[in-house]
Structure formats: C-alpha cells, structure tokens
Amino acid sequence: MRVQCLATLIALFIVGSCQSNPTPTFTHGVPTIAPTTTPTETPSSVQKSVVVISWDGGGADTVYALIDQGYLPHFAELRQQGAYAEYALSVDPSLTAPAQASIASGVYPDRHGIVSNAFHHPADSFYWYRLGYNELLEGVEPIWVSASKAGLKSACLFFVGCSPANPSQNADLTVGYGIRDAYSKLEQVLLQEVLSTWSGEAPQSFSPPLEGSFVIRQVARVYIYVSDSQDDALSNYDTATINVRRAFDKNAVSLHVDEWGEVLLLPRKVAGADFLVQNIYTKDEQWRVSLFYSGVYHNTASPRSLLEEINQRFGYFPAGADSYAVEHNWITPEENLYLIERAASWMAEVTAWLYTTHRPNVLFAWQDGFDAAGHIYGVSQAPHSENNAGRVKQFNPLFLEAVKSADQALATIATALDLNETTLFLVSDHGMAPVHTTVYVNTLLEQAGLLTLDERNYVVVDQSKALAVASGGAAHIYINLKGDERNGIVEQDEYAQIQAQIIELFRGLIDERTGQPVFQRVLAQEDLEAIYLNHLNSGDVFVQAFPGYHLDGWRGKDEVFAPARLYGQHGYDHTLAEMRPFFIVLGAGVPPDDQPLPAVHVVDYAPTIAALLGFTPTFTLDGEPISYLLEIP
C-alpha cells in the first residue's frame, strides 16, 4: 500500500525530478472493455510482449469470491479466457514493498534487502527508518532492467523499485509513483464581500458574491469566489470557484456543494489536488466555506519527454485513498470512494496509453483498488470478530463499490492490449485480513524499560536499548548495539540478554479480552533464514501478529492496546489463507483452463517472463519458471 493507507506510515518522502509545462490540458474518462477474442498462436515474426499488472491487496479468496458473485465482470471475462492458480504465495512479511520487490526481481527479501514497508538501517541514526518503496534493491535488479540489457524495450509504472530517482533501476520508460508537495487538509475559510478585482467573466450570482483565501504551505495561496446560482430572493450560496489567482481563467474550477473537482495549483510544475466543497454556511454571523483538499502531487517520469507528455495529457498525479482523512473525519468513507476511483482510473489510463503508444516488450504496472478498499472498509468476504463485524456490515456496500474501480481499471488496460501478441499477468502482492485492535509495540518496549522518550516523545538514543519499526501485522525490533549503531549503548556481552528479554516480552503479550497471545511468530535475527528474511536491514527480533492485530510504531501512547482505526491489514505469515495473492494469466497462446493450476509463488514471475521472452537474467533467481506457461509457443 502506498502513501496514506497505513496509519503507521503517514509521511512518505520521494525524491524525484519535476519538469515544467506551462499549458497542460487534461483528458479523463474510462472506456468500457470490448469483448476480447480468444488468443490465437502468435506468428513467429511478431515480437511477443508481457504485461504484468499487480493489484495491491488482492487476496485470492476475496478476488475469486468477488468474481464468482458477479462483482468483477471484467476479471471474470479475462479469467475465463486464460488460466489461474488456486492461489499464489507471497513473502514474509506479506507487505507491499517486500512483495513487489520480489515480484520485480524473482528473489526473496533476504537478497533484495526490502525487508518491510519500513525498516531501520544501521548507517542511520537509531531513531530513523527508511521506507521500502523507495530503496534500491541490493545486489539484484528488477527483471525490466535485465530485459532492457537484453535489447528489449521495457516499461514500469508506479511499481516498487521503479522511480526516476533511482536511475540504475529504471526501465526504458519509467513512470514513478507521484511526488507529494503537501498533505491533505480540511479548511474552514472565512468569507467577505468581494472587494478585490477578479479578471474574466464571473459566474452569475443572485446574492452579493463573497470571497476568501487560504495558504497551502510551500505550494500556493488559494482564492475562493462564492456565488449564489438560485434566483429565489434568498442567500443560498451554493457554488465556489477555486483558483490560485483572482481570475476566472482556464485553471479556475467552479464546484457546487458536495462536488469534487481537480484544481491545478502549480501550473509550471503540474502539481494539483482534488477539492471537495462540503458546505457554505454562516457561523457567528460570518459566512464560511468548508472544503477538503487531497494531498498535492506532481508526476515523476523518465525520460523527460515522457514526463512532459503525461503532464499534458493526464495532468497531475492523483493522491488516491486517504485513510488519515477518513480517520480524522475530514471526509466520510463515502466521499473517499471518489479518491479511490479517481486514482484507479488515472493510473489505468496512463498505463493503457503508454502501452499503446510505445509498445514495450515488458511492462509492469501497479494498481491499488483492493488494498485501499480493504484497509478503509474492511474485507467483506472474510470472517470478522464480534467487535467490528457490525462496522464491516455497514461498510460492505462501500467495499463492493470501491472494488468496482479495480474492475473498471482492468477494462481500461485490457482494451488497449493486443492479446494475440501479449501475455497478460494479473497478479497481487498479498492478501488482506480484517483487524480489530491496534498494538503499540513501542509502548510495550517503553513499559519494559527498553525505550526512553523525552517530553516530546522523541527517542533518547543514549538511554534506549531497543526500538520497534512496525508495518501492518509485522515489526522489526532493533537493539542499540555498540559497534553496529552509530551511538550504540548496548555492550556486546549484554546483547543476548536484551534480545532474549525482547523475545520473552513479545511472546508473553496476551490480549486480556480473549486470553489469547497476540503474536504468532517471534524470531531472533539468527532464525530469520528459515523465512528468507535474514538481512542486515532486518531487526534483531522480528515479530508477526496473528490476523486481527495492527502493529503501530507510534511512540508515547499510554496503553499497549487500542481499537483499530483501520479495518483491514496484512503483513502476517504469508502462508495464511488470508495473505495468499491471486494469479491469472492469459493471452499470447495461453490455453484456457477452467481448472485452477497448482499454487505459484511471487518469485516465480520474473523467471517466467525471462523464459517467455527468451532472455537470461543477469543474476541467479530464487524462483522457477511456471511450467504451465513454458509450453506457450
């Protein structure tokens, strides 16, 4: 999951380039998939291609159930044309960054080094952590790089390990995940009668127009012109025109109450946000407008010509689902649907356009629909505990509405593909399980005397022996060891005792409401080889909770347990049924098969792609080509 989908990972900083385009024009709209014919054998003179779409958070049980129940008609149509596995197996921990890195490289986390969505590196200060989405793979390379070295044209969009900030891992055509310029926010803006001059033709107003403004830090001052479109002799202000200038020009966006719109905030950079006008009202005899704006983002892509064309054709990168805004009641769960659908549609359109325009031999792209829906609304197809079953039932219709965006995105991409010459992989990185309880793992360490915080809840490094970095259902606990950490305080002869204390602490944590242990797995670093996680970036102790518990690394909480703010999570033992991804393959001669294939593994995809396209990766892969697909002519 990316930016604001994890409560423990609120800040995501991505270093990248930005280019200018003074006159962007945006096109939107999602085409409907045309009926796809059964693939025929590809003539030997035609160069085949492979397209991999990874649907974040798409559990096999959930996705196949949604297909069978009629909620994913385009998935159903394409599955019928090809083959599918009963399920796939992810990696440990079953999180987006390590799993996508393994899909891209064909190796386990103990080789590529992306051991979690967030992890500590010993070269950094003890309190610091890195985000796995942006880190370079260590000692290996994505398969799209190997394909490019073999003379094939490669493309990568929004995928882990694929960013113009990391040129050594770039595909020939690289579209990175968007770069955030500002966080989302709910604004209450005071209004007054229009006293300033606005250029251009103002909307008709049957009450004296009002104006106001506010500042998005480090982005722009935003001006608002409020008008009354109803000729009823009442002050019924119902329209807000939004712009970064006092002007009714091509960048001005007029929105009615309860209407979303796309506002360009930095035209030269092509950065913008999605605005929602929630209410225009009076308080203390003062008119005000309540509006929400999403995170402000701009695109990153390489080469520069690709960035400029995406900017002009599609506009700024959309922020996507915003669980933080939902949790803080800035927007409703229903309003969040717009953000989910908008991001899915935009990414699908860009993916389809890039394939059609450039015809790469290898294309990897990422989609978020299932993950965003599962985190915020819960997993409708899974069993739930009593204390959140009611909420999941309440939001089940929203979950089902949200996953439609995934299905429509697939239609957009599939419509652009020639499946006579393209093998299409529809895969996922991990599944999703319902959650009911948040566990503040650093509070556990603090209460045990292993972690010391100051009055601001900052880590006091020279008094702290351990610190946890959590992601979803998993956490790495790092010991502040002398010789390893920059300012380590734990002596070498004390290490084993501290490590044993941490293991006992986490193994002994019991949920008093159920009387059951919280953690399914508590492993010392030296035992991580068994789950392919023994790497320098891994903690001295690694833990995975049982499904139902979301691990939060936030510091300074008084209690270890709290009700969950998210209602779906992953990161648990990858062999659990809830964590298993789905796998569907079709096109370029793949014979239809209505019986599921045996389980595959996410590390098998890269060697399969290399075998299908006839090139050899530049390093040894952990996975094996999927035998069913080796028979494709």
Secondary structure as the mmCIF struct_conf table of DSSP 4:
data_model
#
loop_
_struct_conf.conf_type_id
_struct_conf.id
_struct_conf.beg_label_comp_id
_struct_conf.beg_label_asym_id
_struct_conf.beg_label_seq_id
_struct_conf.end_label_comp_id
_struct_conf.end_label_asym_id
_struct_conf.end_label_seq_id
HELX_RH_3T_P HELX_RH_3T_P1 VAL A 3 CYS A 5
TURN_TY1_P TURN_TY1_P1 ALA A 7 THR A 8
BEND BEND1 PRO A 22 THR A 23
HELX_LH_PP_P HELX_LH_PP_P1 PRO A 31 PRO A 39
HELX_LH_PP_P HELX_LH_PP_P2 GLU A 41 PRO A 43
TURN_TY1_P TURN_TY1_P2 SER A 44 SER A 45
BEND BEND2 VAL A 46 VAL A 46
HELX_LH_PP_P HELX_LH_PP_P3 GLN A 47 LYS A 48
STRN STRN1 SER A 49 TRP A 55
TURN_TY1_P TURN_TY1_P3 ASP A 56 GLY A 57
STRN STRN2 GLY A 59 GLY A 59
HELX_RH_AL_P HELX_RH_AL_P1 ALA A 60 ASP A 68
TURN_TY1_P TURN_TY1_P4 GLN A 69 GLY A 70
BEND BEND3 TYR A 71 TYR A 71
HELX_RH_AL_P HELX_RH_AL_P2 PRO A 73 GLN A 81
BEND BEND4 GLY A 82 GLY A 82
STRN STRN3 ALA A 83 TYR A 84
STRN STRN4 ALA A 85 ALA A 85
BEND BEND5 GLU A 86 GLU A 86
STRN STRN5 ALA A 88 LEU A 89
BEND BEND6 ASP A 92 PRO A 93
HELX_RH_AL_P HELX_RH_AL_P3 THR A 96 SER A 105
BEND BEND7 GLY A 106 VAL A 107
HELX_RH_AL_P HELX_RH_AL_P4 PRO A 109 HIS A 112
BEND BEND8 SER A 116 ASN A 117
STRN STRN6 ALA A 118 PHE A 119
TURN_TY1_P TURN_TY1_P5 PRO A 122 ALA A 123
BEND BEND9 ASP A 124 ASP A 124
TURN_TY1_P TURN_TY1_P6 PHE A 126 TYR A 127
STRN STRN7 ARG A 130 LEU A 131
TURN_TY1_P TURN_TY1_P7 GLY A 132 ASN A 134
BEND BEND10 GLU A 135 GLU A 135
HELX_LH_PP_P HELX_LH_PP_P4 LEU A 136 LEU A 137
BEND BEND11 GLU A 138 GLY A 139
HELX_RH_AL_P HELX_RH_AL_P5 ILE A 143 LYS A 149
TURN_TY1_P TURN_TY1_P8 ALA A 150 GLY A 151
STRN STRN8 SER A 154 LEU A 157
BEND BEND12 PHE A 158 PHE A 158
TURN_TY1_P TURN_TY1_P9 VAL A 160 GLY A 161
TURN_TY1_P TURN_TY1_P10 PRO A 164 ALA A 165
HELX_RH_3T_P HELX_RH_3T_P2 PRO A 167 GLN A 169
BEND BEND13 ASP A 172 ASP A 172
STRN STRN9 LEU A 173 VAL A 175
HELX_LH_PP_P HELX_LH_PP_P5 GLY A 176 GLY A 178
STRN STRN10 ILE A 179 ALA A 182
STRN STRN11 LYS A 185 LEU A 190
STRN STRN12 GLN A 192 GLU A 193
BEND BEND14 SER A 196 SER A 196
STRN STRN13 SER A 199 SER A 199
BEND BEND15 GLY A 200 GLY A 200
HELX_LH_PP_P HELX_LH_PP_P6 ALA A 202 GLN A 204
BEND BEND16 PHE A 206 SER A 207
STRN STRN14 LEU A 210 ILE A 216
TURN_TY1_P TURN_TY1_P11 ARG A 217 VAL A 219
STRN STRN15 ALA A 220 SER A 227
BEND BEND17 ASP A 232 LEU A 234
STRN STRN16 THR A 239 ASN A 243
BEND BEND18 VAL A 244 ARG A 246
STRN STRN17 ALA A 247 ALA A 247
BEND BEND19 ASP A 249 ASP A 249
TURN_TY1_P TURN_TY1_P12 LYS A 250 ASN A 251
STRN STRN18 VAL A 253 HIS A 256
TURN_TY1_P TURN_TY1_P13 VAL A 257 ASP A 258
STRN STRN19 GLU A 259 LEU A 266
TURN_TY1_P TURN_TY1_P14 PRO A 267 VAL A 270
STRN STRN20 ALA A 271 LYS A 283
TURN_TY1_P TURN_TY1_P15 ASP A 284 GLU A 285
STRN STRN21 GLN A 286 TYR A 293
STRN STRN22 VAL A 296 HIS A 298
STRN STRN23 ALA A 301 SER A 302
BEND BEND20 PRO A 303 PRO A 303
HELX_RH_AL_P HELX_RH_AL_P6 ARG A 304 PHE A 314
BEND BEND21 TYR A 316 TYR A 316
HELX_LH_PP_P HELX_LH_PP_P7 PHE A 317 PRO A 318
HELX_RH_AL_P HELX_RH_AL_P7 SER A 323 GLU A 327
TURN_TY1_P TURN_TY1_P16 HIS A 328 ASN A 329
BEND BEND22 TRP A 330 ILE A 331
HELX_RH_AL_P HELX_RH_AL_P8 PRO A 333 HIS A 358
BEND BEND23 ASN A 361 ASN A 361
STRN STRN24 VAL A 362 GLN A 367
HELX_RH_AL_P HELX_RH_AL_P9 GLY A 369 TYR A 377
TURN_TY1_P TURN_TY1_P17 SER A 380 GLN A 381
BEND BEND24 ALA A 382 ALA A 382
HELX_RH_AL_P HELX_RH_AL_P10 GLU A 386 ALA A 416
TURN_TY1_P TURN_TY1_P18 LEU A 419 GLU A 421
STRN STRN25 THR A 422 VAL A 427
BEND BEND25 ASP A 429 ASP A 429
STRN STRN26 ALA A 433 PRO A 434
STRN STRN27 THR A 437 TYR A 440
HELX_RH_AL_P HELX_RH_AL_P11 VAL A 441 GLN A 447
TURN_TY1_P TURN_TY1_P19 ALA A 448 GLY A 449
BEND BEND26 LEU A 450 LEU A 450
STRN STRN28 LEU A 453 LEU A 453
TURN_TY1_P TURN_TY1_P20 GLU A 455 ARG A 456
BEND BEND27 ASN A 457 ASN A 457
STRN STRN29 VAL A 459 VAL A 459
HELX_RH_3T_P HELX_RH_3T_P3 VAL A 461 GLN A 463
BEND BEND28 LYS A 465 LYS A 465
STRN STRN30 ALA A 466 SER A 471
TURN_TY1_P TURN_TY1_P21 GLY A 472 GLY A 473
STRN STRN31 ALA A 474 ILE A 479
STRN STRN32 LEU A 481 LYS A 482
TURN_TY1_P TURN_TY1_P22 GLY A 483 ASP A 484
STRN STRN33 GLU A 485 GLU A 485
TURN_TY1_P TURN_TY1_P23 ARG A 486 ASN A 487
STRN STRN34 VAL A 490 VAL A 490
HELX_RH_3T_P HELX_RH_3T_P4 GLN A 492 GLU A 494
HELX_RH_AL_P HELX_RH_AL_P12 TYR A 495 ARG A 507
TURN_TY1_P TURN_TY1_P24 GLY A 508 GLY A 508
STRN STRN35 ILE A 510 ASP A 511
TURN_TY1_P TURN_TY1_P25 GLU A 512 GLY A 515
STRN STRN36 GLN A 516 PRO A 517
BEND BEND29 VAL A 518 VAL A 518
STRN STRN37 PHE A 519 ALA A 524
HELX_RH_3T_P HELX_RH_3T_P5 GLN A 525 ILE A 531
TURN_TY1_P TURN_TY1_P26 TYR A 532 TYR A 532
BEND BEND30 HIS A 535 HIS A 535
TURN_TY1_P TURN_TY1_P27 LEU A 536 ASN A 537
BEND BEND31 SER A 538 SER A 538
BEND BEND32 ASP A 540 ASP A 540
STRN STRN38 VAL A 541 ALA A 545
HELX_LH_PP_P HELX_LH_PP_P8 PHE A 546 PHE A 546
TURN_TY1_P TURN_TY1_P28 PRO A 547 GLY A 548
STRN STRN39 TYR A 549 ASP A 552
BEND BEND33 ARG A 555 ARG A 555
BEND BEND34 ASP A 558 ASP A 558
BEND BEND35 VAL A 560 VAL A 560
STRN STRN40 PHE A 561 PRO A 563
BEND BEND36 ARG A 565 TYR A 567
STRN STRN41 GLY A 568 GLN A 569
BEND BEND37 TYR A 572 TYR A 572
TURN_TY1_P TURN_TY1_P29 HIS A 574 THR A 575
BEND BEND38 LEU A 576 LEU A 576
HELX_RH_3T_P HELX_RH_3T_P6 ALA A 577 MET A 579
HELX_LH_PP_P HELX_LH_PP_P9 ARG A 580 ARG A 580
STRN STRN42 PRO A 581 PRO A 581
HELX_LH_PP_P HELX_LH_PP_P10 PHE A 582 PHE A 582
STRN STRN43 PHE A 583 GLY A 587
TURN_TY1_P TURN_TY1_P30 ALA A 588 GLY A 589
HELX_LH_PP_P HELX_LH_PP_P11 VAL A 590 PRO A 592
BEND BEND39 ASP A 594 GLN A 595
HELX_LH_PP_P HELX_LH_PP_P12 PRO A 596 PRO A 596
STRN STRN44 LEU A 597 LEU A 597
HELX_LH_PP_P HELX_LH_PP_P13 PRO A 598 ALA A 599
STRN STRN45 VAL A 600 HIS A 601
HELX_RH_3T_P HELX_RH_3T_P7 VAL A 602 ASP A 604
HELX_RH_AL_P HELX_RH_AL_P13 TYR A 605 LEU A 613
TURN_TY1_P TURN_TY1_P31 GLY A 614 GLY A 614
BEND BEND40 THR A 618 PHE A 619
BEND BEND41 ASP A 622 GLY A 623
HELX_RH_3T_P HELX_RH_3T_P8 SER A 627 GLU A 631
#
